[in-house]
């Protein structure tokens, strides 16, 4: 069985999502790159990371999703962090499905540190869980 070709893209304003992206990249053997780095060539899996800010995903993530080509991306796997509102997954899933890009039903989420909330997260346990999640997808 051939190994899936994967890429990792993310947006991280505070560094929380970057930590997850780096852990996922390590698990799948690729370098995590920030949005707006394009997906070049055909990939089986795009791991896409975002955070929830004030109840929604960033306009930069929305713009990035609009640049994706359904003929180049086999499916998207979402990972996210937030301090208050849970999961970027529903918003990202809808945008991708509207473009005809399949979305993995499993997604990874953990709390991220914001001011005094969730100090130290994502922590080492969160990062190990992200690695295990990504390895299970591949």
N, C-alpha and C positions, 0 to 999 in steps of 0.2 A: 504494500500500500504506500502510495507517495505521500510525502509530507506536504501539508497545506502551506501555500505561500501567504504569509501574513505581514501586515504593516500596522504600526501603532501611531495614531495621531491624537493630539489632545490640546486643550486650552486650559491653562492654569494661571490664575491671577495671583493666588496666594502661595502656590507651591504644593498644595495638597494633592491636586490631581496629577501633577508632575511626578510625585513620588509613586503613585499607582502606575502611571504610564511607564516609568522606568522599571518597575517590578514586573509588569506584564511583558515589556520588551525583553527583559532578561529571560523570562520563562519561555518565550517563543523564539529567542535568538536573533532579535533585530533591535535597532536603535529606535527609541521612541522619538518622534519629531513633533514640534509644535505646529498647530494650525497657523498659517495657511499652507504649509508644505503640501503640495499636491500628491495625489496617488498617481504614480506614473506606471504604465504597464498594467497588466491584468493581475489582480490579487484575489485569492480565495476568501481571505478574511481581513476586514479592516476593524481593528480595535479602536473605537472612538471614545475619547474621554472628555468629560465636561463637568462643570459644577453648576449648581443652582444658585442664582443670585436674585434675591428679592422675589422668589417664587417662579422664576423662569430661567431658561438657558440664555446665554449671551447671544447678542445679535451676530457676533463673529462666528459662533458655531452654526447658527442658522445660515449665514452666507456661505460657509464652508460646505455644508450639506448640499446647498443648491449647486455647487461646482462639481459634485460627484457624478460620475458617469455610470449608469446602471450596467453598461456593458463591460466595465472594468472591475467592478466590485461584486464578488460572489455573494457575500453577506457582511453585515455589520454586527459587531458585538460591542455593546455599550458598557462603559464603566463610568462611575461618577462619585463625587463627594459633595457634601453640603453640611452646613452647620445647623440649619433649621428645617427647611423644607426637604422632604425626602425625594430622592431620585430624579435625575434628568431623563430617565428612560422613556416615560410616556410621551414627552414632547419630541424627543429625538426619533422615537419609533414612528410617530405619525408623519413627521417630515420626510423620513426615508421611505416609508410605505407610499406616500404621495408621489415620490419619484420612481416607484417601482423597484426599489432596492430591498431585498430581503433582510430581515432583522432577526437575529438569534433571540429566542424567547428568554434565555437565561441572561442576566446582566449582573454586574458586580457593583456594589455600593458600600461605602463606609462613610462615617462621619468625618468631617474635616475640622481642624482647629480654626476658630474664629474668635478673636479677642479672648474672653475668659471661658468660652464654651469649648468643650471637647479637647482640652489641653493635651498636646502630644500626639494627636491623631492626624493622619494615619500613623499608627505605631508599627513596630516590627511584626506583631501578630496580624495586623491589617495587611501589611505588605506580603507576608507569607501566604495569606488567604488569597490575595490577588494573583500571586504566582500560581498557586494551585488551581484557581479558577481558569486562568489562561491556558495552563497545560492541559486541563480537562477539555477545553474547547478544541484545541489543536489535535 
